[in-house]
Amino acid sequence: VRRLLLEVCGREGTPVVLSPPRLADAGRWEGALISSTSRLLLPVDELYVPPDGEPSGEADRVAVFANGPGSLAARLQALVAAEVEAHSTEIGLPAALAT
């Protein structure tokens, strides 16, 4: 999924910085994404940083991201999903189960 995201970003002209993000800069981020093989690409709506070992609360929120329709995160999510679908092969049911 990471490779597909990087390919999509390159094709779309979306700049990518391949270095670890700094939490201190989170207030200036345009967005954040989580990628995985099962969920593909998920936009992060809110980022919380609680003290170690503590549950998070409203006071721990350091960033809120606008991920609605038309946002960069929503566009990348759709493009990556389309890329996965374009490279996927449909697996049909065995004939014995298809009836």
C-alpha positions as CSV (number, residue, x, y, z in Angstrom):
1,V,0.0,0.0,0.0
2,R,2.9,2.4,0.8
3,R,4.4,1.8,-2.6
4,L,1.0,2.4,-4.3
5,L,0.6,5.6,-2.3
6,L,4.0,6.8,-3.4
7,E,3.3,6.0,-7.0
8,V,-0.1,7.8,-6.9
9,C,1.5,10.9,-5.2
10,G,4.2,10.9,-7.9
11,R,1.7,10.7,-10.7
12,E,-0.5,13.4,-9.1
13,G,2.4,15.8,-8.4
14,T,1.8,15.5,-4.6
15,P,5.0,16.2,-2.8
16,V,6.1,13.5,-0.3
17,V,8.7,13.9,2.5
18,L,10.3,10.6,3.5
19,S,11.3,11.5,7.0
20,P,9.7,10.8,10.4
21,P,7.1,13.5,11.3
22,R,7.6,15.6,14.3
23,L,4.7,15.9,16.8
24,A,5.8,19.4,17.6
25,D,4.9,20.3,14.0
26,A,1.5,18.6,14.0
27,G,-0.4,21.9,14.1
28,R,1.1,22.8,10.7
29,W,0.3,19.5,9.0
30,E,-2.2,19.5,6.2
31,G,-3.2,16.0,7.2
32,A,-2.1,12.6,8.3
33,L,-2.8,9.1,6.9
34,I,-2.5,5.5,8.1
35,S,-1.8,2.8,5.6
36,S,-2.3,-0.9,5.9
37,T,-3.0,-3.9,3.7
38,S,-6.4,-4.5,5.2
39,R,-7.7,-0.9,5.3
40,L,-5.5,0.6,2.5
41,L,-5.4,4.3,3.3
42,L,-7.3,5.9,6.2
43,P,-7.3,9.7,6.9
44,V,-6.7,10.7,10.5
45,D,-9.4,13.1,11.7
46,E,-7.9,14.1,15.0
47,L,-4.5,13.6,16.7
48,Y,-4.2,13.2,20.4
49,V,-0.9,13.0,22.4
50,P,-1.7,12.0,26.0
51,P,1.0,11.7,28.7
52,D,2.7,8.3,28.8
53,G,0.4,5.7,30.3
54,E,-2.6,8.0,30.5
55,P,-5.9,7.9,28.5
56,S,-6.4,10.7,26.1
57,G,-8.8,13.6,26.7
58,E,-9.8,16.7,24.9
59,A,-6.8,18.6,26.4
60,D,-4.5,16.2,24.6
61,R,-5.7,17.0,21.1
62,V,-2.9,18.6,19.1
63,A,-4.5,18.7,15.6
64,V,-7.8,18.4,13.7
65,F,-7.7,17.6,10.0
66,A,-10.4,18.5,7.5
67,N,-10.8,15.2,5.6
68,G,-14.1,16.0,3.8
69,P,-14.8,15.5,0.1
70,G,-12.3,17.3,-2.0
71,S,-9.5,17.2,0.7
72,L,-6.1,15.8,-0.2
73,A,-6.6,12.9,2.2
74,A,-9.9,11.9,0.6
75,R,-8.5,12.2,-2.9
76,L,-5.5,10.1,-2.1
77,Q,-7.7,7.5,-0.3
78,A,-9.9,7.2,-3.5
79,L,-6.9,7.1,-5.8
80,V,-5.2,4.3,-3.9
81,A,-8.4,2.3,-3.6
82,A,-8.9,2.6,-7.4
83,E,-5.3,1.6,-8.0
84,V,-5.7,-1.5,-5.9
85,E,-8.9,-2.4,-7.7
86,A,-7.3,-1.9,-11.1
87,H,-4.6,-4.4,-10.2
88,S,-6.9,-6.9,-8.5
89,T,-8.2,-10.1,-10.0
90,E,-11.8,-11.2,-9.3
91,I,-12.0,-14.6,-7.8
92,G,-15.2,-16.4,-8.7
93,L,-16.9,-19.1,-6.7
94,P,-16.2,-22.7,-7.6
95,A,-18.9,-24.1,-10.0
96,A,-20.2,-26.4,-7.3
97,L,-20.9,-23.4,-5.0
98,A,-22.2,-21.0,-7.7
99,T,-25.6,-22.5,-7.9
